Amino acid sequence: MTIRNTRTGGQILIDQLVAQGVERVTCVPGESYLAALDALHDSPIDVMICRAEGGAAMMAEAYGKLTGRPGVCFVTRGPGATNASHGVHIAMQDSTPMILFVGQVDTGMREREAFQELDYKAVFGTMAKWAVEIDRPDRIPELVARAFRVAMQGRPGPVVIALPENMLTETAAVADAMRIEPAVSWPAPADIEQVGAMLASAKAPLVILGGSRWTDAATRSIARFAERFDLPVATSFRRASLIDADHSHYAGDLGIGPSPGLKARVDHADVVLLIGGRMSEMPSSSYTLFDIPAPKQKLIHVHPGSEELGRVYQPDLAIQATPAAFAAAVEELKPSGAVAWKGEAAKAHADYLAWTGKARELPGRFQYGEVMTWLRDRLPKDAIVCNGAGNYAGWIHRHHRFHSFAAQLAPTSGSMGYGVPAGVLAKRQYPDRVVVAFAGDGCFLMNGQEFATAVQYDAPLIVIVVDNSQYGTIRMHQERDYPGRVVGTQLKNPDFAMYAKAFGGHGERVERTEEFAPAFERALASGKPSILHCIIDPRAISVGKDFTPAVKA
């Protein structure tokens, strides 16, 4: 390994990112890491300047979802770091590889509560897979290489690295680390044989796909596996793009409010093959779908992290393997004879089509469900659809159909404000694909300033703001538990179409269903980042039900 000429810590750091194949970073600049910013000036890395650290970190998380390599974000110390914690938390709960670099005070000032000082290990210790501070520039290659490995291996997740200001300006002569490829855990041949044996004895099996460390090839392999065994395949919460919704064996998603038919299918299953997912609170309907600790169904759990196998549900067969490795291993697995559940996959898919097909009528002039079904038919099959959290997302889950790998960018952690920054990054990453970001009126203004980032980088995504002038999810729970006692949920909103125009984008207000399609086509044709401000009746509180306010809002 060749020792390069003496460099500053900032130069060594950026050279490591180049060595790891980092193509772009997101950031909000700070004086605490000026030396690293200066080194980026002469590097081939694309620097995306963001308007708030939360948005920058969410963009990095979205990059990890899209590519499988860590998204990289730089923020300054103190409030910069705490603002970015939103993205770190999403990356942890969503099992997404990500690295957050944070400026830190001079090493000679630590433990004095210097300006914006934080103990990063204490702050991020339970939120990240690993938090570390680099004290010496000659250790940068070692620790950055380790960070990439930790972020990608096993169950992926975020790493936080603190960078003392003086360390970045000190010099060292040190070799660069090699490019890191994560270790892959493979299932044993005996495990694959047992999978075949358990399926052979089954009468009502079900496959559930979730988690990360998938590839496009792996999703196609699992689809072929399902065809050979005629297996119904479901996806977990916000992982719907792990199988083409048009596939004849797709049974729907186990998200918030899954279809009664799919819930019944889980309940009646005798063998469940869970690949990649954790079956946490949302996909398990608040831990009610499976008995804990021992499900009544025979459970085969495939996961790349050993710590997740048996963490909540004790499986009959635990396989520590990445979804991609498992998919490759079952490529040659075939049923030994006719399967007892023949035709159940077709029934499951028919149930899914019926459940998601026709939208119910809503109060008011804007029929959000009709708009979603129109978009479902209008969008290209490789379109990327993003959203944050809120009841508005229920219509996406219910009626949109994903067809391409990594086409769904949404936080399983339920974080608001995610859709816009994720959409900006997706459009920057894939400029030739249509990118649509949905947001409620409350969700949008949590990171709506990143619309300026879209304009700055000429990333013409389309943002659909669904405005009911309230924090709808909380209002729904409020009306259920404390009817007539409305507090803390009403919103007075700006004109979001004018907001778009103020930033230099395209904006239109949509009040009626029939206005949406032409407005969408104009937004697409504008070639600009766009906002369609859609006004929905506040009584249309969720995809499943309406409510009549007990008091005037």
C-alpha positions in Angstrom: 0.0 0.0 0.0 1.5 3.3 -1.1 1.9 6.1 1.4 0.8 9.3 -0.2 2.3 12.8 0.4 1.5 14.6 3.5 -2.1 15.9 3.6 -4.4 17.7 5.9 -7.0 15.7 7.8 -9.7 17.3 5.6 -7.9 16.2 2.4 -7.4 12.7 3.8 -11.0 12.5 4.7 -12.3 13.5 1.3 -9.8 11.2 -0.4 -11.3 8.3 1.6 -14.8 9.2 0.3 -13.5 9.1 -3.3 -11.9 5.8 -2.6 -15.2 4.4 -1.4 -16.9 5.5 -4.6 -19.0 8.3 -3.0 -20.5 10.3 -5.9 -22.4 12.9 -4.0 -22.7 14.3 -0.5 -25.4 16.5 1.1 -24.5 19.2 3.6 -25.3 22.4 5.4 -22.0 24.2 5.7 -20.3 25.0 9.0 -17.1 26.6 10.2 -16.3 23.5 12.2 -15.4 21.5 9.1 -14.1 24.2 6.7 -11.0 22.1 5.9 -13.2 19.2 4.7 -15.3 21.6 2.6 -12.1 23.0 1.1 -11.0 19.5 0.1 -14.3 18.9 -1.6 -13.5 21.9 -3.9 -11.0 19.8 -5.9 -12.7 16.5 -5.6 -15.0 14.8 -8.2 -17.8 14.5 -5.5 -21.0 16.4 -6.2 -21.9 18.6 -3.2 -25.6 19.2 -2.6 -26.1 22.3 -0.5 -29.2 22.0 1.6 -31.3 24.4 3.6 -31.6 22.6 6.8 -29.7 19.7 8.4 -32.8 17.5 8.8 -33.4 17.7 5.0 -29.8 17.0 4.3 -29.7 13.9 6.5 -33.0 12.6 5.0 -31.5 13.0 1.5 -28.5 11.0 2.5 -30.8 8.3 3.9 -32.8 8.3 0.7 -29.5 7.8 -1.2 -28.8 4.7 0.9 -32.3 3.3 0.1 -31.8 3.9 -3.6 -28.3 2.5 -4.0 -27.4 0.2 -1.1 -24.2 2.2 -0.4 -24.1 4.7 2.5 -25.5 8.1 1.9 -23.1 10.7 3.2 -24.1 13.9 5.0 -21.9 16.7 6.5 -23.3 19.1 9.2 -21.8 21.3 11.8 -21.6 20.7 15.5 -24.3 21.2 18.2 -27.6 22.3 16.6 -26.4 21.1 13.2 -26.0 17.6 14.6 -29.2 17.6 16.6 -31.2 18.9 13.5 -29.7 16.0 11.5 -30.7 13.4 14.1 -34.1 13.0 12.3 -32.3 11.4 9.3 -30.2 9.3 11.6 -33.2 7.9 13.4 -34.9 7.1 10.1 -31.8 5.3 8.9 -31.7 3.2 12.0 -35.3 2.1 12.0 -35.3 1.6 8.2 -32.1 -0.3 8.2 -30.4 2.1 5.7 -26.7 2.6 5.3 -25.7 6.2 6.0 -22.8 8.1 7.4 -23.2 11.5 9.1 -20.0 13.6 9.5 -20.3 16.2 12.2 -17.9 19.1 13.0 -16.6 19.1 16.6 -14.9 21.6 18.8 -11.1 21.7 19.0 -9.7 18.8 21.0 -8.1 21.2 23.4 -11.5 22.6 24.3 -13.4 19.4 25.1 -15.2 18.9 28.4 -15.6 22.7 28.8 -19.0 22.9 27.1 -17.4 25.0 24.4 -19.4 26.7 21.7 -21.9 24.1 20.4 -20.0 21.2 22.0 -21.7 17.9 22.1 -20.8 14.4 23.4 -21.6 12.6 20.2 -21.3 9.2 21.6 -23.8 10.0 24.3 -26.2 11.8 22.0 -26.2 9.3 19.1 -25.2 6.2 21.0 -28.7 4.6 21.0 -29.7 6.1 17.7 -26.8 4.9 15.4 -25.0 1.6 14.9 -21.8 3.3 15.8 -20.7 6.8 16.9 -17.0 7.7 16.9 -14.7 10.7 17.2 -11.5 10.9 15.1 -8.7 12.5 17.2 -5.8 12.0 14.8 -5.6 12.5 11.0 -3.6 9.4 10.5 -6.5 7.3 11.7 -9.0 8.7 9.2 -8.6 5.9 6.6 -8.9 3.2 9.2 -12.0 4.6 10.9 -13.8 5.7 7.7 -13.3 2.3 6.2 -14.7 0.7 9.3 -17.6 3.1 9.2 -18.5 2.1 5.7 -18.3 -1.6 6.7 -20.4 -1.1 9.9 -23.0 0.9 7.9 -23.5 -1.8 5.3 -22.8 -5.1 7.0 -25.3 -7.2 9.0 -28.4 -5.1 9.5 -27.5 -1.8 7.8 -27.8 1.5 9.6 -26.3 4.9 10.3 -22.8 5.7 11.6 -22.0 9.1 13.1 -18.4 10.4 12.9 -17.3 13.6 14.9 -14.5 15.6 13.3 -12.6 17.9 15.7 -11.8 21.2 13.9 -8.1 21.1 14.6 -7.8 17.5 13.5 -9.0 18.4 10.1 -6.2 21.0 9.7 -3.4 18.9 11.1 -1.3 16.9 8.6 -0.3 13.3 8.3 1.2 10.9 5.7 -1.0 7.8 5.5 -2.2 5.4 2.9 -5.8 5.4 1.7 -8.0 2.5 2.6 -9.3 0.2 -0.1 -12.9 0.3 -1.2 -15.1 -1.6 1.2 -17.6 -4.2 0.1 -19.8 -5.6 2.9 -19.4 -9.2 3.9 -22.3 -11.3 2.8 -23.8 -14.0 5.0 -25.0 -17.0 3.0 -27.5 -19.7 4.1 -26.2 -23.1 4.6 -27.2 -25.8 2.1 -29.0 -27.7 4.9 -31.0 -24.5 5.6 -32.2 -24.4 2.0 -33.1 -28.1 2.2 -35.1 -27.4 5.3 -37.0 -24.6 3.6 -38.0 -27.0 0.9 -39.0 -29.6 3.4 -41.1 -27.1 5.4 -42.9 -25.9 2.3 -43.5 -29.5 1.2 -45.4 -30.2 4.4 -47.3 -26.9 4.3 -50.9 -26.4 3.4 -51.2 -22.6 3.5 -47.7 -20.9 3.2 -47.1 -17.2 2.8 -44.0 -15.2 2.0 -43.4 -11.7 3.4 -40.7 -9.4 2.0 -39.1 -6.5 3.9 -36.0 -4.9 5.2 -32.9 -3.9 3.2 -29.9 -5.4 1.5 -32.0 -6.3 -1.5 -31.0 -6.0 -5.1 -33.1 -5.8 -8.3 -31.8 -9.2 -9.3 -32.8 -10.6 -5.9 -36.4 -9.4 -6.1 -36.7 -11.0 -9.5 -35.2 -14.2 -8.2 -37.7 -14.4 -5.3 -40.6 -13.7 -7.8 -39.4 -16.8 -9.8 -39.2 -18.8 -6.6 -42.8 -17.8 -5.7 -43.9 -18.8 -9.2 -42.3 -22.3 -8.9 -44.0 -23.0 -5.6 -47.1 -20.9 -6.4 -46.6 -18.9 -3.2 -48.6 -15.8 -2.2 -46.1 -12.9 -1.6 -46.8 -10.0 0.7 -44.6 -7.0 1.4 -44.1 -5.3 4.8 -44.8 -1.6 5.6 -43.4 0.7 2.9 -41.4 -2.0 1.2 -44.0 -2.5 -1.6 -41.4 -2.1 -4.4 -39.8 -5.4 -3.5 -42.1 -7.1 -6.0 -43.9 -5.8 -9.1 -47.5 -5.1 -8.0 -48.7 -6.6 -11.3 -47.1 -10.0 -10.4 -49.7 -12.7 -10.4 -48.5 -13.8 -6.9 -48.5 -10.4 -5.1 -50.9 -10.4 -2.2 -50.5 -6.8 -1.0 -48.7 -5.0 1.8 -48.8 -5.5 5.5 -48.8 -1.8 6.4 -51.1 0.4 8.4 -54.7 -0.9 7.9 -53.9 -4.0 5.7 -56.7 -5.6 3.8 -59.0 -7.9 5.8 -58.2 -10.6 3.3 -54.5 -10.4 3.7 -54.8 -10.3 7.5 -56.9 -13.5 7.3 -54.3 -15.1 5.1 -51.6 -14.4 7.7 -53.8 -15.8 10.4 -54.6 -19.0 8.5 -51.0 -19.6 7.3 -49.2 -22.6 8.6 -45.8 -21.6 7.3 -44.5 -18.0 7.0 -41.3 -17.2 5.2 -40.2 -13.8 6.3 -37.3 -12.5 4.2 -35.3 -9.4 5.3 -37.9 -7.8 7.5 -38.2 -7.5 11.3 -42.0 -7.6 11.4 -42.0 -4.6 13.8 -44.9 -2.6 15.1 -46.4 -1.3 11.8 -46.3 -4.4 9.6 -47.4 -6.6 12.5 -50.5 -4.4 13.3 -49.0 -3.4 16.7 -47.6 -6.9 17.3 -51.0 -8.6 16.9 -50.5 -10.7 13.7 -48.1 -13.2 15.3 -48.0 -14.6 18.8 -45.0 -13.6 20.9 -42.6 -15.2 21.5 -43.7 -18.3 19.5 -46.0 -17.7 16.5 -48.6 -20.4 15.9 -47.4 -20.4 12.3 -44.1 -22.2 11.5 -41.8 -19.2 11.0 -38.8 -19.2 8.7 -37.0 -16.0 9.4 -34.2 -14.8 7.0 -32.3 -11.7 8.1 -28.7 -10.5 7.7 -28.4 -9.5 11.4 -28.0 -12.3 13.9 -29.3 -10.0 16.7 -32.7 -9.8 14.9 -33.2 -13.5 14.7 -35.4 -14.4 17.7 -35.4 -10.9 19.0 -39.2 -10.8 19.1 -40.4 -13.9 17.4 -38.8 -17.2 17.9 -38.5 -18.8 14.5 -38.7 -22.5 13.7 -35.9 -21.9 11.3 -33.5 -19.0 11.7 -31.3 -18.2 8.7 -28.7 -15.5 9.0 -28.3 -14.3 5.4 -28.8 -11.3 3.3 -32.0 -11.3 1.2 -29.8 -11.2 -2.0 -27.8 -14.3 -0.8 -31.0 -16.1 0.2 -32.6 -15.3 -3.2 -29.6 -16.7 -5.0 -29.6 -19.8 -2.8 -33.2 -20.7 -3.6 -32.8 -20.1 -7.3 -32.6 -23.9 -7.9 -35.0 -25.0 -5.2 -38.1 -26.7 -6.7 -41.2 -28.3 -5.2 -40.9 -32.1 -5.0 -44.4 -32.5 -6.4 -47.8 -30.9 -6.6 -48.4 -28.3 -3.9 -51.3 -28.5 -1.6 -52.1 -24.8 -1.8 -52.4 -24.6 -5.6 -54.3 -21.6 -6.8 -54.0 -19.7 -3.5 -51.5 -17.1 -5.0 -54.0 -16.3 -7.7 -56.8 -15.8 -5.2 -54.5 -13.6 -3.1 -53.6 -11.4 -6.0 -57.3 -11.1 -7.0 -58.0 -10.0 -3.5 -55.2 -7.4 -3.7 -56.6 -6.0 -7.0 -60.1 -5.8 -5.6 -58.9 -4.1 -2.4 -56.8 -1.5 -4.2 -58.8 -1.0 -7.4 -61.7 1.4 -6.9 -61.4 4.4 -4.6 -64.3 5.2 -2.3 -66.1 8.5 -2.6 -64.9 11.2 -0.2 -66.6 14.3 1.1 -65.8 17.4 -0.9 -64.9 18.4 -4.4 -61.4 16.8 -4.5 -61.5 13.1 -4.7 -58.0 12.1 -3.6 -58.6 8.4 -4.3 -59.6 9.1 -7.9 -56.5 11.1 -8.3 -54.4 8.3 -7.0 -55.9 5.8 -9.3 -55.4 8.2 -12.2 -51.7 8.6 -11.3 -51.4 4.8 -10.9 -52.3 4.5 -14.6 -50.4 7.6 -15.7 -47.0 7.3 -14.1 -44.2 5.4 -15.8 -43.5 2.0 -14.3 -40.1 3.2 -13.1 -41.5 6.4 -11.4 -40.2 7.0 -7.9 -42.9 7.9 -5.4 -41.9 9.5 -2.1 -43.8 10.5 1.0 -43.4 11.3 4.7 -45.9 10.5 7.4 -49.5 11.4 7.8 -52.9 10.1 6.9 -52.5 11.3 3.3 -50.0 8.5 2.8 -52.8 5.9 3.3 -54.1 6.6 -0.2 -50.7 5.9 -1.7 -50.4 2.6 0.2 -53.9 1.6 -0.8 -54.2 2.6 -4.4 -50.7 3.1 -5.9 -49.0 0.1 -7.4 -45.2 -0.1 -7.5 -43.5 -1.9 -10.3 -39.7 -1.1 -10.1 -37.1 -1.9 -7.5 -36.5 1.0 -5.0 -39.4 3.0 -6.5 -40.9 3.6 -3.0 -39.1 6.1 -0.8 -40.9 6.4 2.5 -39.8 6.2 6.2 -40.9 3.0 8.0 -40.0 5.1 11.1 -43.0 7.3 10.4 -41.0 10.5 10.3 -42.8 13.6 8.9 -41.0 15.9 6.4 -39.3 13.1 4.5 -41.0 13.1 1.1 -39.6 16.4 -0.3 -35.9 15.9 0.5 -36.1 12.3 -0.5 -37.7 13.4 -3.8 -35.0 16.0 -4.4 -32.3 13.5 -3.9 -34.0 10.9 -6.1 -34.5 13.3 -9.0 -30.8 14.4 -8.7 -29.7 10.8 -8.7 -32.1 9.7 -11.5 -32.8 12.8 -13.6 -34.5 10.8 -16.4 -37.1 9.2 -14.1 -40.3 10.8 -13.0 -40.2 11.6 -9.3 -43.4 12.5 -7.3 -43.3 13.5 -3.7 -46.5 13.5 -1.6 -46.8 15.6 1.5 -49.6 16.7 3.8 -49.8 20.4 4.7 -48.2 19.7 8.1 -45.6 17.3 6.6 -44.6 19.6 3.8 -43.6 22.6 6.0 -41.3 20.5 8.1 -38.8 20.3 5.2 -40.5 22.3 2.5 -37.5 24.6 2.3 -35.6 21.9 0.4 -37.8 22.8 -2.6 -35.2 25.6 -2.9 -32.6 22.9 -3.2 -34.6 21.3 -6.1 -34.7 24.7 -7.9 -30.9 25.3 -7.2 -30.0 21.9 -8.8 -32.6 21.9 -11.5 -34.3 18.8 -10.1 -37.8 18.9 -11.5 -39.7 16.7 -9.1 -43.5 17.2 -8.7 -44.6 17.7 -5.1 -48.3 17.0 -4.4 -49.4 18.8 -1.2 -52.6 17.4 0.2 -54.0 20.2 2.3 -56.8 19.6 4.9 -55.6 22.5 7.2 -54.8 20.1 10.1 -52.5 17.5 11.5 -54.9 14.9 10.2 -53.5 11.7 11.8 -53.5 13.3 15.3 -57.0 14.9 14.6 -58.3 11.4 13.8 -57.1 10.0 17.1 -58.3 13.1 18.9 -61.8 12.7 17.5 -61.8 9.1 18.4 -60.6 9.5 22.0 -61.6 13.0 22.9 -64.5 13.9 20.6 -65.3 17.6 20.3 -62.1 18.7 22.2 -60.0 20.0 19.3 -56.6 21.4 20.5 -53.2 21.6 18.8 -54.2 20.1 15.4 -55.6 23.0 13.3 -53.4 24.7 10.8 -53.6 28.0 8.9 -51.6 27.4 5.7 -49.9 29.6 3.1 -50.6 29.4 -0.7 -48.3 26.5 -1.5 -48.6 27.2 -5.3 -47.3 30.7 -4.7 -44.6 29.2 -2.5 -43.4 27.2 -5.4 -43.4 30.3 -7.7 -41.5 32.3 -5.1 -38.7 29.9 -5.2 -38.6 29.8 -9.0 -40.7 26.7 -9.6 -44.0 25.9 -11.1 -47.1 26.0 -8.8 -50.8 25.4 -9.2 -53.8 25.2 -6.9 -56.2 22.3 -7.4 -59.6 22.4 -5.8 -61.6 19.9 -7.9 -60.8 16.4 -9.1 -61.1 17.2 -12.7 -58.5 20.0 -12.4 -55.7 17.6 -11.2 -54.8 15.7 -14.4 -54.2 18.8 -16.6 -52.4 20.5 -13.8 -50.1 17.5 -13.4 -49.4 17.4 -17.1 -48.5 21.1 -17.1 -46.2 20.6 -14.1 -44.5 17.8 -15.9 -44.2 19.8 -19.1 -42.8 22.9 -17.2 -39.4 21.2 -16.6 -39.3 22.9 -13.3 -39.7 21.7 -9.7 -43.4 21.9 -9.1 -46.0 22.0 -6.4 -49.6 21.1 -6.9 -51.6 22.5 -3.9 -54.6 20.1 -3.6 -57.4 21.1 -1.2 -59.1 18.2 0.4 -62.2 18.3 2.7 -61.1 17.9 6.3 -63.8 15.3 6.9 -61.9 13.0 4.6 -59.7 12.1 7.5 -58.3 8.7 6.3 -58.4 6.3 3.4 -60.8 4.1 5.3 -63.3 6.5 6.9 -64.6 10.0 7.3 -65.6 12.0 10.3 -68.0 14.7 11.2 -66.4 17.3 13.5 -68.2 17.4 16.8 -67.5 21.1 17.0 -66.8 23.7 14.4 -63.1 23.6 13.5 
